[in-house]
């Protein structure tokens, strides 16, 4: 019995010693000004509703200068937080999923590979705001350039009963 306890403790020590944080060292935040979008009443469920904003400035030189870091220090820029809120306090339970994608301004449409934030399982919840989950992509190349394109993709569970004006707050984090 004593041997099993020692073996179990040894396995636990081995397990915990191999867990490493592979994200890297946190350097600074890239918090962007809020964006507003309107989802029109009557939007149907057959196709996703895509609302886009083009030529958004990354402000990367300003973020970098304010942090005191050099461009060579930054290896990753990862999604940190996103929150979508109905400005009128309207229920958004008619939505089933939301995807926020960012891509180069030269692309006609962003793809699922460009997803920075997402949330699913919203349908029939009685809510007027939601926090989105950060994606796993590294957006360093895109956000260290000058401009980007954003698409907010709404998947509806039922026809939009009214126009909803949304406010999106979002940010990223830079890592070494």
N, C-alpha and C positions, 0 to 999 in steps of 0.2 A: 504494500500500500504506500509506503514511504517513497518507493521508487517512482510510482505514478505521480505523486505530488511534485517531486523534483522534476520529472519529465514535463509535467504541465506548466510549472513555473518557468522552466527553460524555454518552452515553446512560446509562452507569453512574452518573455524578455526578447526573444528573437523576433517575434511578430512586431512588437512596438519599436524595436530598434531599426527595423527596415522601413517603417513608415516615414517618409520624408515629404516635406512641402516642396513640390517641384514648381510652384508658381514663381518663386524668386523673391527678391527683396522689394517691398513696396517703396515707390519713389514719390509719386504725387497723384492727385486726382484731376480729372478733366470733367468738370461739371458744366454742362451746357445750359444756356437759357431755355426756359420752357417754350414749347412749340404748341400751337393750337391747330386743331383739325375739326372739321364738321362732317359728320356722317349723315347724309340726307335721309329723310323719311321715305319709306317705300323701297329702300334698297332690298333686293331679293336674296334668297338663299342659294340660288343656283350657281352663282360665281362669287368669289371673294371680292369684297370692296377694297380697292387699293387707293389710299390717299398719299400723295407724294409731295415732297419738298425738295427742290433742286438747288444746287449751288450754295449749300450751307458751308460757312467758313469753319474750319477745324480749330482755329485759334491756337494751333500747336506751338508756334514760336512764343506766344504770350504765356501759355501754361509752362513751357520749358524754362523761360526766363524767370518767372515767378518762383519756380521750384528750386532754382540754383543748380540744377543738374545740367549735364551736357547731353547732346543728342546721342552720343556714343554710349551713354549709361542706360538708355532705354532699350530693352529687348522685347517687351511685350506691352500691349495696351489691351486690357481685358474689360468686358462689360462689368459694371458694378451694380447699378440700380436703375430701375425705370418704374414710374408710377403714372398711370393713366386715370384721369378723373373727369367725370361729367361736370362741366361748369355750372349747369343749371340744377344739379342734384338729381337728374333723371336716372331711373333704373336702367342699367345696361345688361340686365339678365337675358335679353334677347340675343346676345352674342354668345357664340360657343368657344371661339378662340381668337387670340390676337397675336400677331407676329410683327415685330419691328425689325426692319432690315436696313442696313446701310451698305452702300456700294459706291464705286467711282461714278462721277457725273457723266462719264462717257458711255456707261451702260444704259441701254434702253429701259430695262426692268431689272430690279434686284431679284435674286433667286433665294431659295431656301438656304443655300450655303452662305448667304450674306446675313443670316438672322443673328441679331445681337441680343434681342430679348423676346420672350414668348410667355404666353399663359394659355392654358387650355382648361376645359371643364368649367366654363363660366355659365353655361346655359341654365336658365331658370333660377339663378341665384338672385336674391334681392339686394343688389349692391349698386353703388354709384361711383365707385372707384376700385382700382385693383393694382396691386404690385405685380410686376412681371419678373419672371426668372431670367437671370443673365445666361446668355449662351456661352459656349466654350471657345468660340473663335478668337484668334489674335488679330486685332484690327490696327496693328502698328503701322503697316504700310499705308493704309488708307487714311488714318487720322494724323499721321505725320506729314501728309501732303497738305495742300491748301484748301481744297473743297471736297465735299461729299454729297451724296444724294441719300435721302431717307424715304422709306416707304412704310406706312402703317397699314398692315393687311388685316382686315376684319373678316372673320368667318362667322356668318350669322346662323343661328338656330331657327329663327323665324324672321319674317319680313320686318324691317325696322318700323316700329309704330310711330316714331316721331324723329325729328332732326335732333341729333345730339352734338353739342359742341364739347370737344375734349381738350384737356390740357395735358401735355406730356412733359414730365420732368425726368431727366435721365443723366447718367454720368458714367465715366469709365475710370479705370485706374492704370497707371503706368508702373511697370515692374522692371527691375534690372535682370 
